[in-house]
Amino acid sequence: MPETRFHAAIAELPAAAWNALRATPNPFVSHAFLLALEDTGCIHPDRGWQAHHLGLYEHGRLIAAAPLYLKGNSHGEFVFDWSWAAAWERAGGDYYPKLLCGVPYSPVPGPRLLAGGDTALQRALVEAMRREAERLRLSSVHANFLRDDEAAAFGADWLARSDLQFHWHNRGWRDFDDFLAALNHKKRANIRHERARVAASGLRIEWRSGDTLGEGEWAQVHALYRATFDAKGNHAALSAEFFQRLGTPGGLAQLALAHDADGLAAMALFLEGDGVLYGRYWGSRVDAPGLHFELCYYHGIEHAIARGLQRFEPGAQGEHKLARGFLPVRTQSRHLLLHEGFRAAVREALQREADSMDDYARELAAHSPYAHGGPR
């Protein structure tokens, strides 16, 4: 039977062995990405995150692993369980800390049970999480944004939950105009109108690889990100040092930038890996009509077509993405609530939620932006 170890830092696990266990080279579960979060202060108990990474070992060799955290709140997860926490605490229990298998601040589906595709080891990881939650007397364990092929590793007592995101799928379009031709007339005209307004604004727009930005430019990018969060009354969790780490040679970052006479006016930050473009963060100091759509969506689609990428995942939520060629995709999570009565009550609530989600998905499917109901 494999030896189970828990690690208070990703640096304690061997990077090459960790990365080799991923089912796909998803950048968000790469050792380098998780290490950057920890090294630059984005992961800290004061913010509700304590690394508790899981490793299974055989004769001292890492054979399976999972990104795991002790969570003191539900911030930065994007699978919302605040109502569960409130209900459990009203009943006299302590919902936090809980155990989370996921990637901080990243609502991106991808590998969570890193086992080289070995289903027995995937199940062993799940059971190790359960045992650890029982040992620590925690309320619950959560596995967020799972790959569909990992769901079978979770038993029937793990509650299933799904949500919707909107992803763009590349069907071999030659260029942006070729993509537009697949849309219905109304959506095509709207996008052209939005892009024309940005073109008339006088802003200069460019696409840059993150490793071409200097330290000062990264500082400006981060300032726009931070100011956008501040303006909405939210906390900007990622540090300037983390942004700059993404821009190191061989890094993952891509950016769409807008400039005016005073310098950098707006930015959209993306990560690229495993044949996918991932939209992450946006910031602007100007209010130009259509600029958000131009930087965050249309330039991303152009880049994905030019690079021959399979998909463009622009982030969580956002029904407005449907009108711009992004189609609904289900995301998966699993939740183990240790108290049987609490689990039964949440299971009933999740069934009602699932019925509503099914209705919503059917409604969205009836409003495809494509001329013939779907991409060519």
N, C-alpha and C positions, 0 to 999 in steps of 0.2 A: 504494500500500500504506500502511495507517495507520502512524503513528509510535507506537512503544511507549515508555512511560515507567513507571518504578516510583517510588513515593512513600513516604517514611518517616513520613508523618502524613496522616490523612484530611483535615486542614485545608488541605493543598496542593491538593485537588481541589475544584472548584466544587460547592457543595451542590445548587443547583437542577438543574444538569446531571446530577449523580449520581442524584438522586432520580427524575428524569424517565426514566432508563434502566431502572428496575425493571419487571419484568413485571407485578407487583402491588405495591400500597403496603404491603408487609410491613414492620412497624416495626423489625425486627431488622437489616435492611440499610439503614435510613434513615441519611442522613448524620449526623443529630442523635444517634442512638443510638451509632454508632461513635465520633463525636466525644466524646460524654460519657465513654465508656470510656477514651479516651486522655487527655482533659483532667483526669480525676480520679484518675489514677495506677493504674488497673486494668490497663493495658497497659504492660508494662515488660520489658526484656530480663532483669532479675533474676528475673522470674516466668516466663520462657520465651516471652515474646511480643515480637516486634519488627514493627511495621507495615511492610508492603512492598506497598502497594496498587498494583494494576495499572490503568493507563489507556491506552486507544487513542485517538489524536488524528488529526484530519484538518483541515488548515489552522488548527491551534491550537484546534480545538473538540473537546471530549470526546465521542466517539461510542460508546464501550463501556468497561466497567470491571468490576473484581472485587475484593472484599475479600480481601486476601492478607496472610499473616503468615509470617515466618521463625520457626520454633518450635524452642526449645531443649529441649523435653520434650513429653510428650503429655498434660499436664494441661489440663483445661477444654475438651476436644474432644468427648467422649462417643461417639466411634467408636474403639474400643480397639485399639491396635496395639503395646502393650507387648511382646508376645511376638515380634513382627517385629523390634523394636529389639534385644531381647536376642539373637535369633538372628544378626542382622547383626553385632552387636558381638562375639559369640563367634567369628565368622568373621574378625575383624580389621578390620571396617569401622567407619565413623562414621555412625551413623544420624541423629544430630542435628548441625547443624540440618537441618530439612526444611522444605518449603514447604507451607502450608495455605491453601486457599481455603475460608473459612467464617466464622462469627461467634463470637467468644470467649464461652465460658461459656454457650452458648445452643444446646441440642440441639433446634432448631426448624427443620423443613423450610421452605424458602423460596428465593427467587431467589439465585443465586450468580454467574451469568454475566449481568451487567447490560448488555444490548445492545438494548433496545427490541424484543425479539422477533425480531431479525435473526439467522437461523441461521448465516449466513456469519461474522458478527462474533462469535458465540458460539464457533465453531470457531477463529477467530483468537485469542481470549482463551486458549483451551486450549493452542494451539500456543505462544503467548507464555510461558505458565507452563512448558512443557517446555523451551523454549530458555533460560529464566532458570535453571532447575534445572541444566541442562547447563553453562551458563556458570559458575555458582557451585560446580559439582562436588558437588551435593547428592545424597543417597541417593534422594530420593523427593519426589513431589508428591501432595497429597491434597485432594479436594473433597468436603466432608461436608454431609449433609442437603440434597441437591439436589432441585429440583423434577423430577418424572418427565419433563417435556418438555425438560429440559436434558441428559438422559443421552445423547442421540444425538450430541451435540457431542464426546463423548469416544471416541477410537478403540479398536480391539480390544485394543491393548496396555495400556490402562487397565483394571485389575482391578475388577470389579463386586462390590459388597458390599451386603447389605441387613440391616435389623434390623426390629424391631417396636416401635411405640408404641401407646398406647391413646387414641383420640380420641372425644369425644362429638359427635354430629351432631344438629342441630336439625331436627325433622320438623314444625315448626309447632305445637308444643304450646302450649296456652293458659297453663299455669302448672305448677308442680312436681307437683301432684297428677295432672295430665293426663299428665305424663311417667311418673310412678310407675305409672299404670294400664297402660302399655305393657309393664311388666316382668312376669316370671313371679311367682307368688305368694310364693315363698320369698325372692326378692331384694327384692321390695316390702316384705315384712314386716321384713326385716333392716334396711333403710334407715330405716323408720319407728321401729324400736327404737333405732337409733343416734341419730337426731335427738331422740327423747324423752329419752334419757339426758343429752344436752347441755342440752336445755331445763330439765331438773330440776337441773342443776348450779349454777344461780344466776348463771352468767356472762351478761353483757349483750353481745349480738353486733350489730354494725352493718356496713354496707357504705359505704365512703367513696371518693370520687375523690381521687387523689393530690394534686391542686392545692388541696384543702381542708385539708391537714395543715400545721401550723406546723413550724418548724425543730425545736422540742423533740420534737414527736410523731415526726418522721422519725428523730430520734436514737434514740428508744425502739424504733422499728421495726427499725432497723439493729442495735441492741444485741441484740434477740431473734434476728435472723438470725445474727449473729456467735456468740452463745452456743450456738446449736444446732449450728453447724459445730464449734465448739470441743469440745462434749460428745462428738462422734463422732470426735475426733482429726483433723479435716480443717481445711484452711485456708480462711477466708472471703475469697474473692478480690475481692469488690466492696466499695468504700469507702462510707462514710457520705455523702460528697460525691456519689457516683454516684447513690445512692438519692434524695437531695434533688433532683438534676437531673431525675430521672424525674417528680418531683412539681411541676415548674414549670408555670405556666399553659400550657395546650395540650399538656401532657405526656401520657404513655402509661399512667401507673400507675393501678390500681384496687386496693383493699385490702378484705379481710374482717378485721375486728378483734374481739377478745374482751376484755372488761374485767371485773375483779373489784373488790373493795373497795380494793385497793392500786393500781389503775390498769390500764394496758395489760398484759394477761396473755398474749396470743397474737396472731399475725398471719399472714395469707397474702397475698402480694404477686403481683399479676397485671399483665400488660400487655394492652392492647386495641388492635386495629388491623386494617384490611382485613376487617372483618366477623368477626373471630376473637378469642376470649379465650384468652390464653396464661397458664397457671399457672407461676409461676417459683420463689418462695421461701417458706419457712415457718419460723416460730420460735415457741417457747412457753416460759414459765417455770412452767407448771402442768401437772399430769398428770391431765387430765380425759378419761374414756372417751369416744371418738367425736369429740373436738374436732378432731383433724386432718382427719377425713373431712368434718366440718361446714364448716370454713373453706376447705379446699383443694378440695373437690369440690362439695358440695351448694349452698353459697352461690354458687359459680361457675356451676353449672347454672341456678340461679334468675336470676342476672344475665343470662346468655346468653339465656334465654327472654324476660325482660322487655325486653331490648334488641333482640331479633330477630336475634341473631348466628347465623352459619352453623354454627360449630364452637366447641368448647372443647378445647384441647390442653393437658393438665395437666402435661406434662413427660415426661422420659425414663423408660422402664422401668415396672415396677409391675403385675404380673399381677393384683393385688388390685383394680385399677380396673375389670376386666371385670365384676365382680359389682355395680358401681355405675353401669352403663350405658355404659361406655366400650368401644368395639370396636377390635380390632387393625387397625392400618394399617401398611403397609410403608414404611420409609424407605430412601433410596438414597445411596450414596457411591461414589466412583471413586478409584482409587489407581494411580499410576504409579511403579513401582520401576525405577530406571534400569538396574540390573544385570540382565541377561537371565536368568542362572541363578537369582538370588534371586527374580526375578519368577515364574519357572516353579514354584519350590517353594511360594511363597505362593499362586499360582493353584490348585495342587492342594489345599492346605489349605482354601482358600475354597470349593472345590466340596463338600468334606465338610461345611463349616459351612453352606452353602446347603441341602444335603439335610436337615440337622437342623432348620434354620429352617423349611423347608417342612412337615416333620412337626409341628413345634410349632404352626404356623399352622393346620394342619388340626385339631389337637386343640382349639385355642381356638375355632375355628368351631363345633365340636360342643357348646360350652358357652355359647351365647349367653344373656345374662340376659333377653332379651326373650321375651314369651309365645309369639310365633309365629316365633321364629328371627331376628328383626331388627326395627328400629324401624318404626313404622307409616308 
